[in-house]
Amino acid sequence: MARSNVYITNTVKCRPPENRNPSSSEISACSNFLDNQIDLISPNIIILLGKVAAERLLNTSEPMVSLRGKVHSYRDTNIPVLVFYHPAYLLRSPGEKSKVWDDILFMKTIANVS
């Protein structure tokens, strides 16, 4: 997948102090920006990195293990949404990195990318 075909954004538009997870009020304050970005870009697929992004876009509190390996949908669209582990988690848990390779292979079957 060419970098020029990838758009990267965040759930919140500024990092919370001390690198903590954003609060629900911070996520809510930025939600319109994120929704507008997605609407403007109209992506072929959305990859959510981590639980914070998954909770926000999928409106769920399911654990990561339940969210990975499934095709979700963005709102009422046909845009497929996949959930991957967050890179920070993988740095703390290097034994889990092979699961991301499985996620990438799954993504390729969904998005028809090489």
Beta strands, then each sheet from edge to edge (+ up, - down):
strand 1: 46-49
strand 2: 72-73
strand 3: 80-84
sheet 1: 1+ 3+ 2-
end
